[in-house]
């Protein structure tokens, strides 16, 4: 895997499917030298997402 001139990488489709990564999916990055890890950003619960009783 290589980084392009814009600093982007392409995640293979099989890995995208495994992790449920779709266009506009937010991810978080963590640097733990010498590694870069990423994960899907967890959605936070807000009052807008909790149905009224």
C-alpha angles and dihedrals in degrees: 000000000000136000113239125225090271092056094254132133128200115233109214114251094240090057091045089053093047092052098037093242111165132170110294093017107151116231134185124222128213125189115210105168121278092010137069115208128187135189138176109274110249115239113239120223114245132178088257091062096048113086117235117251 
